[in-house]
């Protein structure tokens, strides 16, 4: 039943040679990898206005120069990451760049920041999508957590089905959103140009009392949340069709043009329409209502906005498993993240991302506004390290035209470092957790790597001198009675060695005497050792006996514990039987010279 459900949700298993068919074209990649960046226009302008409105409506005109500054930063980042794409076509983004040029430790900081950021991306995006839905349908507001969890579950299943299939389904909402926003910008600006706007915007250039550099920097850093997701394309270069680096660079440039146009357009409309941030209604919702009224086009824009915010999380689903794979390949994350699933995706990374994002959505009660600064700084730390790494690369290699490339990355590094510091100083109360989770993640990486290296060192053999040795083998079979299950196990044991011992643990004299008589009558050719358990425990007497046998055989041979176990016909029937074999295995695993094996006997009824 579980297998049929899996096939229904995930689809048929794919052969390894079909991996080439899972590569993305530029149009599909734009939808999958740019959804996070494109969706940020839905709240980027709003984050700027939320800061400025603290000084009153008159201060909202500052949103225009701040938006232009954000646009300039976007241009720098796009140019910088294009250079990264051509320099590191194998993908990995900031982690690979920092590790290669600044050292493993710096690379781990970049990689850890991105992993946490991708988890935040899913939680923030689905919660933002929930806000868009509840703005249009206020009655759904009490169910925001449930809505967010359903969204996360849907995205997890879609990505488990494979990147190509998810791209085919998820591309349509992305392009519908882009079309809807551009329609809103065109119609909105046309109405402004024709004077068909009733609102009075804040006076542009007015000197506002109380304005300060600190507040302007805080608003600018808030607007920079619109730049999250720009790095995703450089992380996922292997997912593109050949020539992968050229297609990735083209996709990044197109994403930058679309993102910049939409962000600036929304900021202009918010200013001209005199929009102020409201608690339960988004800025995009207010602009759409002002431009079209509360009619079909308004609901179309709200619906596509909710979809793109929801699909923004899909960028993380594309990037998180790839980054986890690279870290696992370098032995800094569990090797399970290197395994491809039935649909050729890194299924374990997809599932872990969905689970962690779901937990975060529940813990935050669906309100993740306070996580946006943390979410943004989780991107700008890798941004900065990536730019610094590229600067060192150009300086070290000095290829033709390296100075211009060095300057491009230098401007990018200084800018992103400044943004990171602005976040730290202006929003420390919201981003202080970065000083906890980054060291924790870094230590986790180091512990995992230390374990893998220790295991490899201990398991390594010298091919010239280390040879397997033949030793004797004592097989111990715990028995609870004389049954076909026990007979099957003894038959298997005697096929390997004549040194077989059956062990029975009795609780009272009557049971022990009865078992000894039946065993003697059966005469199976195997010696029975009876142990008395005064406290009705099977494990303790058996463990004590094994320790005795282990000590006697420590130099001369192996000890094998064969556990008889019958397998019911239906899975639910396991509930009806004791799971003593599981307890025995659990307690005996710690003995290094003891081999534990289960001999199954399958029931037919």
PyMOL commands that set and color helices and strands:
alter all, ss='L'
color gray80, all
select helices_A, chain A and resi 2-10+16-22+26-33+35-39+41-55+57-87+93-102+104-136+138-160+163-193+213-227+232-235+237-239+244-272+283-292+296-329+335-338+347-363+369-397+402-426+428-431+434-459+484-494+509-522+538-553+571-576+580-588
alter helices_A, ss='H'
color red, helices_A
select strands_A, chain A and resi 472-479+500-506+527-532+557-567+594-602
alter strands_A, ss='S'
color yellow, strands_A
deselect
rebuild
show_as cartoon
